[in-house]
Amino acid sequence: MAYTSRQWSDFATAHVGASAALLGLVFVGLTINLREVIHSTGLVNRAAEAVILLGSVLATATAVLIPGQPRGALSAELIVLGVTTFGVVLLLQRGITMQPRDAGKGGPPPVSVLIRRVMGLGAPALFGLAGVSLAATAGGGLYWWVPAVLAAYAGALANAWVLLIEILR
């Protein structure tokens, strides 16, 4: 079960829908505070990171749903999506400890930086691990995809929370 995508179609279908719905909500939510967001590179990067993380769930779930796809092709797709997403998120997170939280205050709280790093970089690392494990047919296979999806959701929702609520405080 861990090394064949056939039995993962219900999970993948659920997450195609969930990630697409959350992507739409993030875009709608961004319009609420758009003026504040576009005036800050840090907030623009957070918005992009939320979109990228949700898009990675959508892309990986779509890859799993391709009918009759060989295991090797799916594992390569998961690895490429994981590596690419990791690189983009890492780029978006550059300098996050130096971004101002509020005028006159230091950078973001350390717990915020930790959550952003762990979830934002952990999700794509786990997508890649799922792909490597699937290719090797050892070590858990697609079961690594589950925590990857959850980490991507957590990272995207944490970023969305900051964009919708925290910037108004």
C-alpha positions in Angstrom: 0.0 0.0 0.0 2.9 2.4 0.8 4.5 1.9 -2.6 1.5 2.0 -5.0 -0.6 5.1 -5.7 -3.7 3.2 -6.6 -4.9 2.9 -3.0 -4.2 6.6 -2.3 -6.7 8.1 -4.7 -9.3 8.9 -2.1 -6.7 10.7 0.0 -5.3 12.5 -3.1 -8.8 13.5 -4.2 -9.6 15.0 -0.8 -6.5 17.0 -0.8 -6.8 18.3 -4.4 -10.1 19.8 -3.3 -9.0 21.0 0.1 -5.8 22.6 -1.1 -7.6 24.3 -4.0 -10.3 25.7 -1.7 -7.7 26.9 0.8 -5.7 28.6 -2.1 -8.9 30.4 -3.0 -9.4 31.5 0.5 -5.8 32.8 0.9 -6.3 34.9 -2.3 -9.6 36.3 -1.0 -8.1 36.9 2.4 -5.1 38.8 0.9 -7.5 41.3 -0.7 -8.6 42.3 2.8 -5.1 43.6 3.8 -3.6 44.0 0.3 -2.4 47.6 0.9 -0.4 46.5 4.0 0.9 43.4 2.4 2.2 45.0 -0.8 4.2 47.6 1.1 6.3 44.9 2.8 8.6 42.5 1.1 8.4 40.2 4.2 4.6 40.1 3.9 4.7 39.5 0.2 7.1 36.6 0.8 4.7 35.2 3.4 1.8 35.4 1.0 3.9 33.7 -1.7 5.0 31.0 0.7 1.4 30.3 1.7 0.4 30.0 -2.0 3.5 27.8 -2.8 2.8 25.4 0.1 -0.8 25.0 -0.8 0.1 24.7 -4.4 2.6 21.9 -3.6 -0.2 19.9 -2.0 -2.3 20.5 -5.0 0.5 19.4 -7.4 1.5 16.3 -5.4 -2.1 15.2 -5.0 -2.6 15.7 -8.8 0.5 13.6 -9.5 -0.7 10.8 -7.3 -4.0 10.8 -9.2 -2.5 10.3 -12.7 -4.0 7.0 -13.8 -1.7 4.1 -14.6 1.4 6.1 -13.8 4.5 4.0 -13.1 5.9 4.1 -9.5 9.2 5.5 -10.8 7.5 8.4 -12.5 5.5 9.3 -9.4 8.6 9.1 -7.2 10.5 11.4 -9.6 7.6 13.9 -9.6 7.5 13.9 -5.8 11.3 14.4 -5.6 11.3 17.2 -8.2 8.3 18.9 -6.5 9.9 18.6 -3.1 13.3 19.9 -4.2 11.8 22.8 -6.2 9.4 23.8 -3.4 12.2 23.6 -0.8 14.3 25.9 -2.9 11.5 28.4 -3.5 10.5 28.5 0.1 14.1 28.8 1.3 14.4 31.8 -1.1 11.2 33.4 0.3 12.4 32.9 3.9 15.8 34.6 3.4 16.3 37.2 6.1 13.1 36.4 8.1 14.9 37.0 11.4 15.7 40.5 10.3 12.2 41.5 9.2 10.6 44.1 11.4 7.6 42.9 13.5 6.3 46.4 14.3 7.7 49.9 14.2 10.2 50.2 17.1 10.2 46.5 17.9 12.6 43.7 17.0 12.1 41.0 14.4 9.4 38.4 14.5 9.0 36.3 17.6 11.4 33.3 17.7 8.4 30.9 17.8 7.0 32.4 14.6 10.4 32.0 12.9 10.6 28.4 14.1 7.1 27.5 12.9 7.7 29.1 9.6 11.1 27.3 9.1 9.9 23.9 10.3 6.6 23.8 8.4 7.7 25.8 5.3 10.8 23.7 4.7 9.7 20.5 6.4 6.8 20.0 4.0 8.8 20.0 0.8 11.6 17.9 2.5 8.9 15.3 3.4 7.5 15.4 -0.2 11.0 14.6 -1.4 11.4 11.9 1.2 8.2 10.3 0.1 9.5 10.3 -3.5 12.9 8.8 -2.5 11.2 6.2 -0.3 8.7 5.3 -3.0 11.6 4.9 -5.5 13.5 2.6 -3.1 10.3 0.7 -2.1 11.6 0.9 1.5 11.2 3.3 4.4 7.5 4.2 4.3 6.8 5.3 0.7 3.7 7.4 0.4 3.1 7.4 4.1 5.6 10.3 4.2 3.2 12.2 2.0 0.7 12.5 4.9 2.9 14.5 7.3 4.2 16.5 4.3 0.6 17.6 3.5 -0.1 18.4 7.1 3.0 20.5 7.4 2.2 22.3 4.2 -1.3 23.1 5.5 0.1 24.2 8.9 2.7 26.5 7.3 0.3 28.0 4.8 -2.3 28.6 7.5 0.2 30.2 9.9 1.3 32.5 7.1 -2.4 33.3 6.3 -3.1 34.1 9.9 -0.2 36.6 10.0 -1.4 38.2 6.8 -5.0 38.5 7.9 -4.8 39.1 11.6 -1.3 39.9 12.9 -0.5 42.7 10.6 -3.5 44.7 11.9 -2.3 44.5 15.6 
